[in-house]
């Protein structure tokens, strides 16, 4: 297997999505130098983020995230590669790290299903895949929690949230999600997964639809948080 990887790397070399350094046979997805530079989120910051983004809405019962998203830094380049350069396996790799770091927490939350925040079908067709699905898949692989992509869908196309403020984001995402009528989520504990959470508007809206349709508790996890 190691020899096969060496041969494969010779003909089709792999590059770090952040620094573009040629990865060695031992380096799978991201070089250790870039991965080590990404700032982790500590418990105090997580508590502040939960209070700011979710507490007053009383929809999301718990929240966690692994990294801090910093503009023009390593993680921004990595997430750009996941979303726009067909490097979806990076999402699965990082999802496994999320699962590894928070597996005990997810067990405490008694999660029944992981649901990635869905893309509208037009956006998914344009991109080719949903990056949050691969992050969720990585978490599921690490924790043995099943990933559910059928229970909730994005029924309305929305503009990008990137340049919108808090109020505009909430208005933009309002009514964007619906539940599949044959869903099996009643009485379940759901973990919503997204790549980056900024204001929490999308998570809150998605969580509200789940709660309104019989879900017991909704929790949230992301690869990163942004200011």
ABEGO torsion letter per residue (X at the ends): XAAAAAAAAAABBBBBAAAGBBBBAABAABBAAAAAABBBBBAAAAAAAAAAAAAAAGABABBBBABBBBBGBAAAAAAAAAAAAGBAAAAAAAAAAAAAAAAAAAAAAGBABBBBBBBBAAAAAAAGBBAAAAAAAAAAAAAGBBBBAAABBBABBBBBAAABBAAAAAAAABGABBBBAABAABGBBBBBBBABBAAGAAAAAAAAAAAAAGBABBBBBBABBBX
